[in-house]
């Protein structure tokens, strides 16, 4: 396992033990970075207007289209570290 992947997995585990819950904007950013790092570009259909949370998550992930998995992992790690 690469160093970056190990750090990413540790950051993902650490995300559940932050001193306080991040604001929604930060949570969406974390979601998008995590999905981009683990699944790549979003290829699904945007949820309907009645699913506002789903649309917000979709948009957060879709905004990262083209970003490499490694870049997304590093940004996720850095963001989690800044929240500790």
C-alpha angles and dihedrals in degrees: 000000000000121000091243093052091048091050090048093052090048090050090050090053091045090053090074092056103048116143091243136009111266120236118267094259090057092045090054090049090051091048093051094047092047093050093045091050095047104032107019124221118007109252099169130104119268111255119250124268092262091064100066095164091050091049092050091050091046092051093047091054096040090053088067095056111145095021111128120244090243093053091048091048092052093047090049091051091048093048093050090049090052090053096053 
